[in-house]
Amino acid sequence: MKKKGAMEDLPFGDDALVIKVAGKMFALIFEEGDIPGINLKCDPALALQLRKEYPSVKPGYHMNKQHWNTVEIDGSIPEMEVRKMIDHSYELVVRGLKRSDREWVQSL
């Protein structure tokens, strides 16, 4: 939530917290069983690399599996690595915004 322009939303009900920037989702936080998870946007080549490197990174659950990863927050991935994945997702979404929205985010 410390990202510029980040806002919470619950468009899918109380079980899935969506984090958006300028109306575009960059993270979806949920709990599947006892393990929390987060869906994050990702460059397709990096998405494949992360899935090979970390068993708890899988193709995006209920998302475009080429552009989204589901990261199970089970302690197997170092916190700094998860933070880098969140940063990457945010940056991809901001980069894809309309110029006016991107300029608004950058002005914050």
Secondary structure as GFF3:
##gff-version 3
##sequence-region A 1 108
A	DSSP	beta_strand	6	9	.	.	.	ID=ss1
A	DSSP	beta_strand	16	21	.	.	.	ID=ss2
A	DSSP	beta_strand	24	32	.	.	.	ID=ss3
A	DSSP	beta_strand	35	41	.	.	.	ID=ss4
A	DSSP	alpha_helix	44	53	.	.	.	ID=ss5
A	DSSP	beta_strand	57	59	.	.	.	ID=ss6
A	DSSP	beta_strand	68	72	.	.	.	ID=ss7
A	DSSP	alpha_helix	79	95	.	.	.	ID=ss8
A	DSSP	alpha_helix	99	107	.	.	.	ID=ss9
###
